[in-house]
Amino acid sequence: MAAVDFREIHKTFGATKVLHGISLDIADGEFMVLVGPSGCGKSTLLRMLAGLEDITAGTIAIDGRVVNDLDSKDRDIAMVFQSYALYPHMTVRENMGFSLKLRRDKRERIAQGVDRAAKILNLEPYLDRYPRELSGGQRQRVAMGRAIVRDPKVFLFDEPLSNLDAKLRVAMRSEIKALHQRLKTTTVYVTHDQVEAMTMADRIAVMNEGRIEQLGAPLELYDRPANLFVAQFIGSPAMNVFEGVYRGNAVEALGARWPCATMAQEGQRVAYGIRPEHLAFAAQGVAAEIEVVEPMGAETEVLARIGDKTFTIMTHGRATYGPGERVFVAPHAAHAHLFDASSGRRL
């Protein structure tokens, strides 16, 4: 295991700047998730750590050793790709042991490493099969097994679950998290799926346009987003956000007064944020009209129109309302978020 340190990392492709001075410390044994929309630079940062992309400026250190000029094979890392990257003409056993074979390890040690990884990942029945004979989830476990066999200082995952169906993604999330808890290996995981980030990470770095917007524990980002971008990116369904004017301990917007516990300057233009689970149907409050009801079993997601904006409301149990009905909703003031309307920063 090893700590990973990024210091003032810049990356340009021709005249295009992709990363703008990123600094990030990843602790020994930590599960760090880099999350953000497509094109934000998260995969580029991971590939630079892996030695697959050159560093324009800055330093990357693994276990206190600067690796800028080291080849990928000398960095003691193992990477799991979105595409699995398995050799089709090799069996599962041969795929998993191939990196050790390239290192000219003894046959007995290769066999021991493969058997250990196969046992951890429940791949023992499939060791003599070829990749084409496996499901997507099994292929991904083989790719993970190939990484485990190398016993690296750092695991790198580049959107490894993107090619799997929804049910299998949930199962594989649990498998990867359980694997980390068992091996305690430093892990850097890239995804655009904020649900993956929330459920798997020790800490999350939310990236946007080549910068880290916020770094922290999953619930810290959920409860206290640093700005509007993080507020709307983290959380599913997304936070309801609209602009208004702060007056008298409330925000005037959409023809109503929205209570909040956060203070702002009188008359200040603000963005008011409220998560779907913090809006409740009530006997009085803000008038709304139901547009869509989406029953999900234990919860019901309701889309309601207030003024010219559609809100998402998440309720426990079954909804008793239908489309077209007029209702009142009440926000939980203690859970309301205020942001400066111009800068987007949290107040």
N, C-alpha and C positions, 0 to 999 in steps of 0.2 A: 504494500500500500504506500501511497505517497500523496503529499499535498501538491496542488497545482496553482501556479501564480501567473496571471496575465498582468503585464505592466505597460500601460499606454500603447495598446495595440492599434495600429493603423493598417488599413489595407486599401489599395487602389487597383482598379483594373483599367489601365490606360488613363484617361482623364476622369474616370468615375471613382469617387470616394465611396467605399462600401462600409468601412469601420472607422469610427472617429475617436480614437484614443480610449479604448476600453481597458479598464483595470478591474480585476476580479480575483479574489483569493478563494480557493476551494480547499477545505480542510481535509486532512487525512481521513479516509473512510466515509466521506460525505457523499450523498446522492444529490448532485446539483442538476437542475433542469434549466435549460435555455429555451425560453418560449417566446413566440412572437409571430406576426403574420409572415406570409411568404415574402422573401426579398429583404428581410430585416437584418440579415447578416449572421444569423445563428449557425447555420451549417458551414459558412465560411470560417467562422471562429473555431468550430470543431475541427475542420479540416486542417487549419493551421496548427492546432494542437497535435494532430495526428502526423504532421509532416507532409501532408498532401498538397498544401498551398504555401507559397512563400510569404514571409512576413515583410510588409513594406517598412514598418517602423515599430519599435517596442521590443519587449522580451517576453518569452514564455519559459517558465521553469517548472520542472517536474522533480519533486523531492529535493528542491534546492539547487538543482543543476539546470543551467540555461541550455535549452535544446534547440535554439534557433537554427544552428548549423548542423544538427544531427539528422541523419537519414531516418526515415520512418521506422525502419527495422531496428534501429538502435535506441529507440525511445522507451522501450518496455511498456508499450500500450497495445491494446487489442480493440478492434473496431467492429461493430455490428452494423451492417448497412441495411437500408430500406429494401434493397433488391435481393437480400440474402447472400448473393455472390458465391453460390456453391458450384463446385466443379461437377458438371452433369455426368461425366464418365467415371467418377469415383463414388464408391459406396459411402454411407454415412460415416463408417469407421475411418475410411481413408480421408474424407474431407476433414474430419475433426482432428486427425493426427498429422495433417500435411505440414503445418507450420513447424512442428517438432521434427519432422523428417527433413525439412529444409535446413534446420539447425544441426542436422546430423546427430540428434540424440539417439541413445541406445534404443533398440527395438522394445526392450522390456519396459523402459520408462515411458515410451510412447503408448504402449498398451495400457499401462497403469493409469496414465493421464486420461486416455479416452474412456476407459471403464469408469473412472471416478466421475467424469463429466456426464457420461450417459446415465449413471445412477442418479445423480443430482437432478437431471432433467427428464427422467423417465423415458429415455431413448433406447434402453437396452434391447427391446424387441425389434428395433429398426436398424441396428448397426450394419446389417448386410444388405440393406435396401439402397436403391439409388434415389437421388432427389426427385425424379419424375414420379416415383411411387409413393411420395409423401404428400400430405396436405400442406396448406400454407403455414399453419401453426407449427406443424412438425418441422418444416424447413427452417422456420425462424428459430426453433429450439436447437436445431443442428448448428446454425450460425452462432448462436450463443454458446453452444458447447465447444465450438472451435476456438472461441475467445477464452473460455474457462481453461481449456487445456494448456494454453500458453502461460497461465498463472501470472498475468501482467500486473504492473503497479496501478494502472488506470484502465477502466473500461470506458469505451466511447460508443454511444448509441446514436445513430443518425436516422431519426424518424422510423424506427424499426417496425412499427405496427401499422403503418399507413396502408399496406396492401392487404390487410386482414379485414374480415367482416366485423360488424359491430360487436356481436356476441363474443367472438374470439379475441377481439381487442381487449375487452374487459378481463377475460381469463388470463391473457398474456401479461397485462398490467400487473396482476397479482403475482404471477410467476416471476417476473423480473424484480419486483419489490422483495419477494421472499428470497430470491437468489442473492440480492444485495445484503439482506439482513443475515444471511447465512455466511457469505464470503467476506463481508465487511471491506470490499475493495472500493477504492475511490471511483466514483462513476459520474460521467458527464453525459447527459441525455438531452438530445435536441428534439423538439416537437413543435408543431403549430397548434396542437390540441390542448387547450387550457385545462380540460378535465384530466387528461393524462398528467399534466404538470401538478395539479392540485392534489391528486391521489397518490402520487409516487414520490414527490420531492421532499428532501429535508429542507432545502431552500430553492427558491425560484428566482432567476434573473429574467425579468420581462424586457425584451429588446424591441426597439422600433427604430428604423432608419439608421442602423449602424451604431446605436447608443443603447446603454442600459437605462431604462426608465425608472425601474425600482428593483431592489434586491431584498429578499426577506423570506420568512417562513410562509407557507401557503395561506394560513388563516390571517396572518399579518397583512398580506396583500389584499385579501378579501375584505377584511374589516376596516383597514385604513389605507386605501389606495392613495398613492402620492399625487396622482394627477388624473385627468379625465381619461387619458388613453388606458391606463392600468384599470381604472374603474370599469370601463366598458369592455375591456378585453378579458378580465378575470371574472368568472361567474357565469353560470349557465342555468336558466336564461340570463341574458345580459341585464345589467342595471338600467333602470329607466332614468333618463337624463333630459332636462329641459332648462331653458334659461328664464330668469326672472329678475326682480329687483328686491333686495333685502330691505324690509321696513318693519320695525316694531317686533323683533324676534320671530319673524316669519318671512317667507318669500312670496311675493305677489306674482303670480303667473297663471296663464290659461284661465283667467277669470275667477281665480280662487286664491286663498291664502294657505300656504303650505308650512306647517310648523317645523321647527328644527331646534336642535340643542346647541348648534355651533353659532358663534357670534361673527358678525361681519359689520362693515361700516354702513351706517344708515344711508340708504339710497344707492348702495353699491350694486353693480350688475354682476350677478352670480349665475353659476350653473348648479341646479339642485338635482341630486342623485338619490334614488331610493330603489333598493333591490325588490324584485317581485314578491318575495316572501315577507317583506315588511310593509306591504299594502294590504289592508283588510277591508272586507265589506262591512258596512256599519249602518246604523239607523240614520245617521246624519254625517255630513262631511263634504267631500268634493263630488259633485254630480258627474256621473259617467254613463255611457251607453255600452252594453255588452255587444261585441262584434262576433267573437268566435269562442267556443268552449271546447277545450281539448282534454277529455278525461284520460288519465294515465294510471288509474287504479287507486293507489294510496294517496295520490295528489291529483289536482286538477289545475291545468294552466288556462287562464282566461285572458283574452285580449279585449280591452275596453278602450273606447275613445273618450278622451277628455279634451274639449276644445278641438284643436286641429292635430292632436297628437294621439297615437295609439300606445297604450300602456300594457305591460305584461304583469299579471297578478297571479301568484302561485298560492293556492289554498290547499289545506289538508282535507282529505276525504272527498266526497262527491259534491258537485255543484248543484244548486237548486235553481240557478238562473239559466236563461236561454238567450240566444241572439235577439237583439232589438230591445231588450228590457232596460229600463232606467234604474240605476242603482246609485248608492253613495259609497265612496271608498275613503278610508282614513289612513294616512301614513303614520308609522311609528316614529315620532319625532326624534327619539334617542338614536335611531338608526339612519337618520337622514344624513347625507353627505353634501357639503358645500364646497364649490370650487370657484376660483376667480374666472369670470367669463372670458377675459381676454387672454390670460396666460395658461389657463387650464390647471393651475396648481391648487392643491388642497388648501382650504382655509382652516 
